[in-house]
Amino acid sequence: MKNLKKFVALLLAGVMAMVMLTACSGGGTSADTEKEEAIRKQLGKRTEATSLCDRDGKVENDSQLYKETAKLLDTRIKAETSAFGILAVDFDVKGIDPVEQYVTVTLSADYKTAGLVAGLITKITEELGKIESTNNSVKLDTEWAKAAVVVRTNEKGSYAAIAIQVKNIAYNK
């Protein structure tokens, strides 16, 4: 558990550094679904996501995970966007404490940032699989069980959340 917190904190620090170096540009005119598809296509290139891809090679959204991810993103947008429309990068990890059958890692951020760091989601799942917990409560399969990509646009900008769910092979029920 301590290793996971350290890893997520380190990863978040790296992403925040990347965000600081990313140039901002004006909002796009693309529909949210087109933006979701772009990220889903990027995620579909990962071997861990192969079983979740549609015919076009895009990761398919799991309907239940999509609803949960949309709710999380909507809440974050409402609570945290500044006057400039900036949504800080945030990782949410669910299913480790208490131990659940699946662990869900969700990245939410400004759309451009989320698109740039979508590749890091794969790295997160790889690293989660390597974490050694002293009580063996965290042992994860590296193949993704479910995924969801949500994009929301308002007058301040576009925001995205990417959720990846992996099986916790240490779950004993």
N, C-alpha and C positions, 0 to 999 in steps of 0.2 A: 504494500500500500504506500509506504514512504517512497519507494522507488518510482511508483507511478506518478505521485505528486511532483517529485523532483523532475521527472522527465517532461511532464506536461508544462511545468513552469519554465523549464529550459526551452522547450519547443515554442511556447508562447513568446518568450523573450526574443527568439530568433525571428519569428513571424513579425513581431512588432518592429524589429530592426529593418526587416524587408519592407514593411509598410512605409517607414520613414523615408526610404530611398525610392519609393515608387512615385512617379509623377502623376498628378491629378489631371483629368481632362473633363470636358463637359459631358453631361448625361446623354445617353444614347436614346434612339427612338425605337429600338427593338422591343418586341413584346416579351413579357416575363417568361413565357414558355420557350421562346427561342434562346433566351439566356440560360434557362435550365438545361435545355438540350445541349448547349455548348459545353457546359460543365459535365453533363452526363456522358458526352462523347469522350471528353478528356479522361474521366474516370474509367470508362470502358476499355481503355488501352492497358489497364493494369491486369496482370494475370490473376490476382486475388479476386477480381470481379467477373471473370469469364462466365461463370454460371448465371450471373445476373443480367447479362447483356441481351438486348433484342437483336433482330436481324441486321439492323444498321450499326451494331457495335456499341450502342449507347447503354449505359446501366439503366435498367428499368426501375422506376420509383415503386417502392412497396407502399401500398395505399395507407396502411395504418401508421407506418413510420413517417410517411409524408405528412399526415395530419399532425402528429406529435411535433415534428420538426417545424412545420408552419406555425404552430401555436407558440413554440419557443422563439422563433424568429419574430413573429408579430409582437410578442411581449417585449423582447429586447429592443425592437425599433421604437416602440411606444415609450419605453422607459429611458433609453440611453442615447438616442440621437441628439446631437447638439444642434445649435442654430445653423451650423454648416452642413448638417446631414451626415456627419461622420459616425460610423458605428465601429467601435474598437473591436479588434479580433478577439474572439472568446472561444474557448474549448469547454464543452460540457461533457463529462464522463458519467455514465449511469450504468449500474449493474455490478459494481465492484463491492460496494459497502452499503447495504447488505449484498451478499453474493447472489447473483441471479443467473439464469440459464444463458442469457446473452448480455454482452457488454456493448453499449452504444457510445460512440464518440461523435460529437457534433461540433463542427466548426461553423461559426457565424461571423459575418463581417460585411463590409462594403463589398458590392458585387465585384469590382475590379480586383480587390485584394483576394477575395474568395476564389476567383478564377485563377489568379496567379499561384495561390497556395494549395489548390485542389490536389496537386501531386503529393503534397505533404501528408494527406490522409493515408496514403499507402504506407508511407514511412511510419506513421503513428501505429497502424495495425501491425507492422513488422516488429516495431519496438515493443509493443504490448505483449506480443508473443514471447519475447525474450526476457521479460521481467520475472525475476525469481522472488517469490513471496515466501517469507519464513513460515507462514501457516498454509502454504500451497493453495490459497484461495483464488489466485489469479493465474490461470493457464489458459491461453486463448488460442483458438484455431486461427490461422492466418487467412483462410478463405472467408470472404465476406458472406454473411448469411442474408443480409438485407441492406439496402441503401436507399437514400432519398435525397433529392436536391430540390430546394425551394428558393424561388426568387420573388422578391416583392419590390415594387417601385412606388414611390410617392413623390410629392413635389420637391423633396430634398435630395432624392437620388434612388439608386437601386441597391438592394441588399440581398445577400444569399446565405443560405445555411446548407451545409452538406453533412449528412448523417450516415455513418457506417456502423453496421452492427455485426459483431463476430461472436461465435459460440464460445462460451466459457466452459472448457472441457473439464474443469475442476468442479463444476456444479453437480451436486450429489442428490438430486431428487428425482 
